[in-house]
Amino acid sequence: MRDLYFFTPEFKEGENLTVRRGTEWSSGIESGSDQDLQLLKSAKTSDEGQAQFIAYGRITNQKVFRFCDLSDVDLQNEHLSSCRTYEGLKKMMKSIYKDFDERELVTLLYFEVMKEK
């Protein structure tokens, strides 16, 4: 089981998407592998100062893109509504990663929330 951390753990019904910097989440995961996940609230935004369990989930797909090649259509399942546009996601990525460059590779990780806390 892999841990997937979120600064803002808001999820929608059905398939969700999270965009992760780099390709770490693309290695060792086959598309449609249904790999189990623990969805966790990041310790950086947790009131308790440590990661908090939110729910279990499963990966349904993953794709690697250069960030600048993404379109709003690619982001329609983003778990955060404010990140369902290129500009919205770019703003979020730059707030998390001060040195983020739009030419970087990112992994689009599709998942479903299976059982919430």
Sequence and secondary structure as in RCSB ss.txt:
>XXXX:A:sequence
MRDLYFFTPEFKEGENLTVRRGTEWSSGIESGSDQDLQLLKSAKTSDEGQAQFIAYGRITNQKVFRFCDLSDVDL
QNEHLSSCRTYEGLKKMMKSIYKDFDERELVTLLYFEVMKEK
>XXXX:A:secstr
 EEEEESS    SSEEEEEEESSGGGTT  TT   EEEEEE TTT TTSS EEEEEEEEEEEEEEEGGG  TGGG
TTBSSGGGSSHHHHHHHHHHH TT  TTSEEEEEEEEEEEE 
